[in-house]
Amino acid sequence: MTDLEDRLERFETLTAECELIAKLATESAKRELYLRLAESYRELAADMKQAIATRHAA
């Protein structure tokens, strides 16, 4: 597994963890925080997928 694939896996894991925490959060502010974090990690994962695809195409 390459470094980019390791990062992709980590970002996907963090996304899932943040989504779970958001579902379990009882306070609205914390729920929103973890939903924003999940979205950020989702975007980073998408960037990693693009970087991997670009690297494989080269």
N, CA, C and O atoms as a printed pandas DataFrame, in Angstrom:
     atom_number atom_name residue_name chain_id  residue_number  x_coord  y_coord  z_coord
0              1         N          MET        A               1    0.849   -1.179    0.000
1              2        CA          MET        A               1    0.000    0.000    0.000
2              3         C          MET        A               1    0.891    1.238    0.000
3              4         O          MET        A               1    1.872    1.314    0.740
4              5         N          THR        A               2    0.534    2.199   -0.838
5              6        CA          THR        A               2    1.332    3.415   -0.927
6              7         C          THR        A               2    0.946    4.393    0.176
7              8         O          THR        A               2   -0.052    4.217    0.875
8              9         N          ASP        A               3    1.755    5.409    0.304
9             10        CA          ASP        A               3    1.487    6.446    1.301
10            11         C          ASP        A               3    0.138    7.111    1.042
11            12         O          ASP        A               3   -0.616    7.381    1.976
12            13         N          LEU        A               4   -0.163    7.375   -0.234
13            14        CA          LEU        A               4   -1.446    8.003   -0.563
14            15         C          LEU        A               4   -2.613    7.088   -0.212
15            16         O          LEU        A               4   -3.639    7.558    0.279
16            17         N          GLU        A               5   -2.471    5.807   -0.454
17            18        CA          GLU        A               5   -3.535    4.861   -0.109
18            19         C          GLU        A               5   -3.705    4.763    1.407
19            20         O          GLU        A               5   -4.825    4.625    1.899
20            21         N          ASP        A               6   -2.602    4.835    2.141
21            22        CA          ASP        A               6   -2.683    4.847    3.605
22            23         C          ASP        A               6   -3.455    6.076    4.083
23            24         O          ASP        A               6   -4.311    5.983    4.962
24            25         N          ARG        A               7   -3.142    7.218    3.493
25            26        CA          ARG        A               7   -3.840    8.453    3.872
26            27         C          ARG        A               7   -5.320    8.378    3.512
27            28         O          ARG        A               7   -6.174    8.807    4.288
28            29         N          LEU        A               8   -5.623    7.835    2.339
29            30        CA          LEU        A               8   -7.011    7.686    1.925
30            31         C          LEU        A               8   -7.772    6.832    2.935
31            32         O          LEU        A               8   -8.870    7.196    3.358
32            33         N          GLU        A               9   -7.203    5.720    3.314
33            34        CA          GLU        A               9   -7.859    4.848    4.292
34            35         C          GLU        A               9   -8.069    5.567    5.618
35            36         O          GLU        A               9   -9.118    5.421    6.246
36            37         N          ARG        A              10   -7.079    6.338    6.042
37            38        CA          ARG        A              10   -7.189    7.073    7.307
38            39         C          ARG        A              10   -8.293    8.124    7.235
39            40         O          ARG        A              10   -9.080    8.259    8.172
40            41         N          PHE        A              11   -8.359    8.871    6.131
41            42        CA          PHE        A              11   -9.386    9.891    5.987
42            43         C          PHE        A              11  -10.778    9.269    5.945
43            44         O          PHE        A              11  -11.721    9.829    6.504
44            45         N          GLU        A              12  -10.918    8.120    5.291
45            46        CA          GLU        A              12  -12.212    7.437    5.253
46            47         C          GLU        A              12  -12.609    6.950    6.645
47            48         O          GLU        A              12  -13.780    7.009    7.020
48            49         N          THR        A              13  -11.637    6.473    7.401
49            50        CA          THR        A              13  -11.915    6.031    8.772
50            51         C          THR        A              13  -12.337    7.213    9.642
51            52         O          THR        A              13  -13.301    7.121   10.402
52            53         N          LEU        A              14  -11.613    8.317    9.525
53            54        CA          LEU        A              14  -11.951    9.504   10.311
54            55         C          LEU        A              14  -13.337   10.045    9.942
55            56         O          LEU        A              14  -14.078   10.508   10.808
56            57         N          THR        A              15  -13.675    9.983    8.665
57            58        CA          THR        A              15  -15.010   10.406    8.233
58            59         C          THR        A              15  -16.078    9.586    8.937
59            60         O          THR        A              15  -17.030   10.137    9.490
60            61         N          ALA        A              16  -15.918    8.272    8.914
61            62        CA          ALA        A              16  -16.903    7.385    9.537
62            63         C          ALA        A              16  -16.979    7.619   11.042
63            64         O          ALA        A              16  -18.070    7.625   11.613
64            65         N          GLU        A              17  -15.844    7.809   11.681
65            66        CA          GLU        A              17  -15.840    8.042   13.126
66            67         C          GLU        A              17  -16.543    9.346   13.475
67            68         O          GLU        A              17  -17.321    9.394   14.428
68            69         N          CYS        A              18  -16.280   10.396   12.718
69            70        CA          CYS        A              18  -16.924   11.682   12.982
70            71         C          CYS        A              18  -18.430   11.604   12.761
71            72         O          CYS        A              18  -19.204   12.194   13.515
72            73         N          GLU        A              19  -18.845   10.875   11.726
73            74        CA          GLU        A              19  -20.276   10.719   11.483
74            75         C          GLU        A              19  -20.950    9.968   12.623
75            76         O          GLU        A              19  -22.062   10.311   13.025
76            77         N          LEU        A              20  -20.287    8.957   13.138
77            78        CA          LEU        A              20  -20.832    8.203   14.262
78            79         C          LEU        A              20  -20.939    9.085   15.506
79            80         O          LEU        A              20  -21.963    9.081   16.189
80            81         N          ILE        A              21  -19.893    9.831   15.795
81            82        CA          ILE        A              21  -19.910   10.716   16.959
82            83         C          ILE        A              21  -21.025   11.752   16.802
83            84         O          ILE        A              21  -21.715   12.069   17.771
84            85         N          ALA        A              22  -21.205   12.278   15.590
85            86        CA          ALA        A              22  -22.267   13.263   15.353
86            87         C          ALA        A              22  -23.643   12.653   15.629
87            88         O          ALA        A              22  -24.513   13.311   16.199
88            89         N          LYS        A              23  -23.835   11.413   15.231
89            90        CA          LYS        A              23  -25.117   10.753   15.477
90            91         C          LYS        A              23  -25.376   10.557   16.966
91            92         O          LYS        A              23  -26.518   10.610   17.423
92            93         N          LEU        A              24  -24.304   10.332   17.712
93            94        CA          LEU        A              24  -24.438   10.063   19.139
94            95         C          LEU        A              24  -24.448   11.328   19.996
95            96         O          LEU        A              24  -24.824   11.286   21.167
96            97         N          ALA        A              25  -24.038   12.442   19.415
97            98        CA          ALA        A              25  -23.944   13.688   20.170
98            99         C          ALA        A              25  -25.317   14.161   20.617
99           100         O          ALA        A              25  -26.279   14.145   19.849
100          101         N          THR        A              26  -25.389   14.577   21.854
101          102        CA          THR        A              26  -26.660   15.079   22.387
102          103         C          THR        A              26  -26.754   16.598   22.286
103          104         O          THR        A              26  -27.848   17.159   22.336
104          105         N          GLU        A              27  -25.616   17.259   22.144
105          106        CA          GLU        A              27  -25.604   18.716   22.019
106          107         C          GLU        A              27  -25.522   19.104   20.546
107          108         O          GLU        A              27  -24.725   18.553   19.786
108          109         N          SER        A              28  -26.341   20.041   20.168
109          110        CA          SER        A              28  -26.408   20.494   18.784
110          111         C          SER        A              28  -25.062   21.021   18.285
111          112         O          SER        A              28  -24.663   20.738   17.155
112          113         N          ALA        A              29  -24.367   21.781   19.122
113          114        CA          ALA        A              29  -23.094   22.367   18.714
114          115         C          ALA        A              29  -22.058   21.277   18.422
115          116         O          ALA        A              29  -21.311   21.369   17.448
116          117         N          LYS        A              30  -22.020   20.272   19.251
117          118        CA          LYS        A              30  -21.065   19.179   19.031
118          119         C          LYS        A              30  -21.442   18.376   17.794
119          120         O          LYS        A              30  -20.572   17.956   17.031
120          121         N          ARG        A              31  -22.743   18.165   17.597
121          122        CA          ARG        A              31  -23.206   17.446   16.414
122          123         C          ARG        A              31  -22.753   18.164   15.150
123          124         O          ARG        A              31  -22.230   17.541   14.226
124          125         N          GLU        A              32  -22.957   19.471   15.114
125          126        CA          GLU        A              32  -22.558   20.267   13.955
126          127         C          GLU        A              32  -21.042   20.245   13.748
127          128         O          GLU        A              32  -20.567   20.160   12.616
128          129         N          LEU        A              33  -20.300   20.321   14.828
129          130        CA          LEU        A              33  -18.842   20.269   14.745
130          131         C          LEU        A              33  -18.382   18.980   14.083
131          132         O          LEU        A              33  -17.566   19.006   13.162
132          133         N          TYR        A              34  -18.903   17.858   14.548
133          134        CA          TYR        A              34  -18.469   16.577   14.008
134          135         C          TYR        A              34  -18.975   16.354   12.588
135          136         O          TYR        A              34  -18.321   15.666   11.805
136          137         N          LEU        A              35  -20.112   16.915   12.245
137          138        CA          LEU        A              35  -20.576   16.834   10.864
138          139         C          LEU        A              35  -19.662   17.637    9.936
139          140         O          LEU        A              35  -19.372   17.212    8.818
140          141         N          ARG        A              36  -19.211   18.805   10.413
141          142        CA          ARG        A              36  -18.267   19.610    9.620
142          143         C          ARG        A              36  -16.936   18.891    9.479
143          144         O          ARG        A              36  -16.336   18.895    8.404
144          145         N          LEU        A              37  -16.470   18.274   10.561
145          146        CA          LEU        A              37  -15.224   17.516   10.488
146          147         C          LEU        A              37  -15.348   16.351    9.508
147          148         O          LEU        A              37  -14.433   16.095    8.725
148          149         N          ALA        A              38  -16.464   15.655    9.552
149          150        CA          ALA        A              38  -16.692   14.536    8.631
150          151         C          ALA        A              38  -16.647   15.022    7.187
151          152         O          ALA        A              38  -16.059   14.366    6.327
152          153         N          GLU        A              39  -17.258   16.154    6.922
153          154        CA          GLU        A              39  -17.247   16.700    5.563
154          155         C          GLU        A              39  -15.830   17.064    5.127
155          156         O          GLU        A              39  -15.451   16.829    3.979
156          157         N          SER        A              40  -15.059   17.628    6.029
157          158        CA          SER        A              40  -13.671   17.969    5.706
158          159         C          SER        A              40  -12.860   16.717    5.376
159          160         O          SER        A              40  -12.108   16.693    4.402
160          161         N          TYR        A              41  -13.020   15.687    6.189
161          162        CA          TYR        A              41  -12.306   14.435    5.924
162          163         C          TYR        A              41  -12.792   13.785    4.629
163          164         O          TYR        A              41  -12.002   13.174    3.910
164          165         N          ARG        A              42  -14.084   13.912    4.328
165          166        CA          ARG        A              42  -14.621   13.374    3.083
166          167         C          ARG        A              42  -13.971   14.069    1.878
167          168         O          ARG        A              42  -13.643   13.420    0.884
168          169         N          GLU        A              43  -13.789   15.382    1.974
169          170        CA          GLU        A              43  -13.142   16.139    0.907
170          171         C          GLU        A              43  -11.677   15.740    0.766
171          172         O          GLU        A              43  -11.167   15.614   -0.347
172          173         N          LEU        A              44  -11.004   15.542    1.893
173          174        CA          LEU        A              44   -9.613   15.101    1.833
174          175         C          LEU        A              44   -9.507   13.713    1.196
175          176         O          LEU        A              44   -8.583   13.457    0.425
176          177         N          ALA        A              45  -10.436   12.829    1.509
177          178        CA          ALA        A              45  -10.447   11.497    0.910
178          179         C          ALA        A              45  -10.648   11.599   -0.602
179          180         O          ALA        A              45   -9.996   10.888   -1.366
180          181         N          ALA        A              46  -11.535   12.469   -1.025
181          182        CA          ALA        A              46  -11.766   12.663   -2.461
182          183         C          ALA        A              46  -10.506   13.181   -3.147
183          184         O          ALA        A              46  -10.185   12.761   -4.259
184          185         N          ASP        A              47   -9.794   14.088   -2.488
185          186        CA          ASP        A              47   -8.536   14.593   -3.029
186          187         C          ASP        A              47   -7.498   13.477   -3.139
187          188         O          ASP        A              47   -6.754   13.412   -4.117
188          189         N          MET        A              48   -7.451   12.606   -2.143
189          190        CA          MET        A              48   -6.512   11.482   -2.176
190          191         C          MET        A              48   -6.857   10.522   -3.311
191          192         O          MET        A              48   -5.966   10.020   -3.996
192          193         N          LYS        A              49   -8.155   10.266   -3.510
193          194        CA          LYS        A              49   -8.570    9.395   -4.617
194          195         C          LYS        A              49   -8.129    9.979   -5.948
195          196         O          LYS        A              49   -7.664    9.259   -6.832
196          197         N          GLN        A              50   -8.279   11.291   -6.081
197          198        CA          GLN        A              50   -7.860   11.955   -7.313
198          199         C          GLN        A              50   -6.346   11.859   -7.499
199          200         O          GLN        A              50   -5.873   11.606   -8.607
200          201         N          ALA        A              51   -5.601   12.056   -6.440
201          202        CA          ALA        A              51   -4.145   11.970   -6.511
202          203         C          ALA        A              51   -3.697   10.553   -6.882
203          204         O          ALA        A              51   -2.763   10.378   -7.664
204          205         N          ILE        A              52   -4.360    9.560   -6.324
205          206        CA          ILE        A              52   -4.032    8.166   -6.639
206          207         C          ILE        A              52   -4.336    7.877   -8.105
207          208         O          ILE        A              52   -3.538    7.246   -8.797
208          209         N          ALA        A              53   -5.489    8.339   -8.574
209          210        CA          ALA        A              53   -5.859    8.126   -9.969
210          211         C          ALA        A              53   -4.869    8.803  -10.918
211          212         O          ALA        A              53   -4.497    8.240  -11.948
212          213         N          THR        A              54   -4.454   10.002  -10.564
213          214        CA          THR        A              54   -3.491   10.736  -11.372
214          215         C          THR        A              54   -2.149   10.014  -11.402
215          216         O          THR        A              54   -1.512    9.917  -12.451
216          217         N          ARG        A              55   -1.734    9.520  -10.273
217          218        CA          ARG        A              55   -0.449    8.809  -10.178
218          219         C          ARG        A              55   -0.488    7.523  -11.021
219          220         O          ARG        A              55    0.481    7.197  -11.708
220          221         N          HIS        A              56   -1.612    6.800  -10.961
221          222        CA          HIS        A              56   -1.738    5.560  -11.722
222          223         C          HIS        A              56   -1.819    5.814  -13.218
223          224         O          HIS        A              56   -1.392    4.982  -14.018
224          225         N          ALA        A              57   -2.369    6.966  -13.595
225          226        CA          ALA        A              57   -2.500    7.304  -15.015
226          227         C          ALA        A              57   -1.167    7.729  -15.615
227          228         O          ALA        A              57   -0.972    7.635  -16.827
228          229         N          ALA        A              58   -0.258    8.191  -14.781
229          230        CA          ALA        A              58    1.027    8.699  -15.277
230          231         C          ALA        A              58    1.993    7.602  -15.657
231          232         O          ALA        A              58    3.110    7.885  -16.089
